Amino acid sequence: MYRKSYALVNKNILEENIREIKKKYPNYEYYMGVVKNNAYHHGIEVIDSLIKGGINYLAVSSLEEALDIRAINKDIPVLILEPIPIIYIDIVLKNNITLTVESLSYTKELVSKENLKKLKVHLKLDTGMNRLGFKRVDELQEAYILLKDKVFIEGIYTHFATSGRGDIFYKKQLDKLKEFLDSIDVLKIPIRHFDRSITMVSHEKIKESNGVRLGIIMYGFSQSVKVNTEGIKNKLRLWKRKMYIKNGFMMEYTTINDLNLKPAYSLYSTILAVRPVSKDEFVGYNASFKVLEDGYIASIAIGYADGVTKDFKKVVIDGKKLDIVSDSMDMIMVFSKNKLEVGSKVEIIGENRTIREVTRDIKINSYHLFNQISKRVPIIYEEDENEK
Ligand SMILES: Cc1ncc(COP(=O)(O)O)c(C=O)c1O
């Protein structure tokens, strides 16, 4: 690695996170690890650790991603969460990949093909997101009849649009789910997975479910937050929610859990150059930063092409938090009153500059943050760190 900007991922932490989740939420048979977008940018190689921790199914968004998994693991079941063009069914079959069937028209197209007995499909239900999935009960019933002797209906799932932490929409989704589940012989379908990370930790287990799809929680985000109960406005809001729950408009929910999870991801770069600057000099494109006192500018080998911008606000060098004062495609610049050394390590995300702090400063959530870091940033695994 020449450029020395890299993401560092600790696979052992991921494995421990899964063990902890399974210990605290033991009542599922299928723990599906959602590893789309290169395992939320942790690198697809982490699947070994997820499996060691207890993940027994994986989920991705495209056939490409499923084949990336097959290149390194021939056995773990893999579900594609989106429909894929029927012309690729042979590749799906050949690689033992599980297909999502999400509409009646897709079902009809699928069943017109021959030799599908070995094809594993999961039916996707639209309980209110209006993104993918059967929208009407009669369409699900018709599809179920068409499919049941033609393919292996291995699973059924939905994806909730809201978390149900204080919203009335979640209850409507549960009601819709129940309508779907009551309309077919659902317990004959071996894998029933309805929750994602936040809905799993916020509510009682859904009775019919025996699987859960774990995404962000595996990567160390427990979704535990303390609700502010201070002040009249918050008290009023909580009282209103209690009334909604009492009157059956809202589901019971919890926002706090005792999951002991850790993020496994950190991001580092290196100082490329250091120069002294005097008060009233300007720094960066458009002379956008005016130096307020004498000091040093360090140029760091990571920029917006890597997904790191001035909005990250601070980095940590030699244990000190320093302000990012300018950004460009390949570099960010920081100001320091004290001299810095070329080659010094720069922590962009890590123990001293946590993801929570960065997401708060950028005003995005951790999903978007991981997504924002570009593929150009190589991923190094902690056990291989010496090779970097
Ligand atoms: C269909 C589906 N299931 C599960 C997940 C995982 O969600 P989370 O990371 O919130 O657990 C996603 C992520 O976007 C998804 O699209």
The ligand as a Gaussian input file, in Angstrom:
#p B3LYP/6-31G(d) Opt

LIG

0 1
 C      -34.283000      -5.491000       2.883000
 C      -33.315000      -5.124000       3.945000
 N      -33.234000      -5.892000       5.047000
 C      -32.385000      -5.606000       6.050000
 C      -31.554000      -4.511000       5.993000
 C      -30.648000      -4.221000       7.140000
 O      -31.103000      -3.093000       7.817000
 P      -30.359000      -2.609000       9.146000
 O      -28.981000      -2.252000       8.740000
 O      -31.168000      -1.423000       9.556000
 O      -30.414000      -3.722000      10.109000
 C      -31.597000      -3.688000       4.871000
 C      -30.718000      -2.526000       4.820000
 O      -30.916000      -1.547000       4.195000
 C      -32.510000      -3.994000       3.821000
 O      -32.611000      -3.235000       2.733000

